[in-house]
Amino acid sequence: MDKPKFLLFICLIFLYKISHTQNFINQTIDYDGNTREYKLYIPSSYSENSLSPLMFNFHGGNGTIDGQIYISDMRNLSDENNFILVYPQAIADPTDDGSLNWIFKGDSDHDDIYFIEALIDELSAQYSIDTTRVYACGYSLGGEFVYELLCRLNDKIASGAVVARTMGQYQYENCNPQHPTSVMTILGTEDFESIYNGVVYNGVTYYISADDTHEYWSNYNNTDINPVETELTDNNTNDGSTITKRIWENGNECVSVVEYRVNGGGHDWPGSFGNMDINSDNEIWNFVSKYSLYGLIDNCSLSINTSENQHEFYYYPNPIQDLLKINNQSNTKRIFISDLTGKSIYKSNLIIGENIFDISVFKPGLYNVRIGVKTFKILKK
């Protein structure tokens, strides 16, 4: 092929790709007296005949949709993995000089939790969305808002990822999740805007530390006490930081808590700016997409070992339609099931080997199961 024809060929390919590029859809929704803006991305593989997950991506304090897209454009991931992508816009906070905040700084009855709930309902009515697989990620104040969603809209949010923010003390004190919830964080140890070790001023704690944040979620999810730590390859020796990955595994319904601790990192979105050893967008999707409201999407069959008491058992499936199966290899001889208020609703004997319990009469929902010193949650469908 001669040079003019080759250049024409390249131009035609370029124009073809442009013409087939998926673009954002600018949308609005009227809610609570405000016209709220958001950008929506529908993957090229979307079909109304199958359910697609939904991912929210939240900008930081006084930020914008376009600014968040600039640092975290997940369109390619959306196309590759067939999830619907949403970038909502915060509105002006009159208690903070008009900053565009998800969580208003002063006294106000404004609450964006309900805006996101309304947006989920709106999108679910328009598109074929898998409502058991709604995810959220966010940067800085947007990350703080993700904690808020995980704590207060937990019946709709399956899993979340937070970049550059630890939990607020008010969230720590009032968090009320409804199901085992996998949480991932990406936090810089030298972040002077969202301080890794928390914020305490005049004896008052405003933000808890990274360690306390992970301890809260690992305790709630009943994971292993000690994390598995891995030093990731320092792919970019010029960014002034390295990453330690910490995983708290084996939570109820096989959920986990993961931290990417950016040693020497600041208030960054790794892969976009700051640390360049990982791509935050990829890590976020690869993590949250493994989970639904019911826990790990792949078959979850937990092995629980308590070395102090030599308790060993397996329980499956989860969620449960009718029959809870427990393979017991311990000396424990009783099982107790209670609702989330702590009211006992079922107890029975355990034998060595396989036990099958018919819970078909249970109402759909979450229940606590206690065997010996170990408590875990099951979901009755």
Secondary structure, 3 states (H helix, E strand, C coil): CCHHHHHHHHHHHHHHHHHCCCCCEEEEEEECCEEEEEEEECCCCCCCCCCEEEEEEECCCCCCHHHHHHHCCCHHHHHHHCCEEEEECCEEEHHHCCEEECCCCCCCCCCHHHHHHHHHHHHHHHCCEEEEEEEEEEECHHHHHHHHHHHHCCCCCCEEEEECCCCEHHHHHHCCCCCCCEEEEEEECCCCCCCCCCEEECCEEEECCHHHHHHHHHHHHCCCCCCEEEECCCCCCCCCCEEEEEEECCCHHHCCEEEEEEECCCCCECCCECCCCCCHHHHHHHHHCCEECCEECCCCCEEEEECCCCEEEEEECCCECCEEEEEECCCCCEEEEECCCCCEEEEEECCCEEEEEECCCCCCEEEEEEECCEEEEEEEC
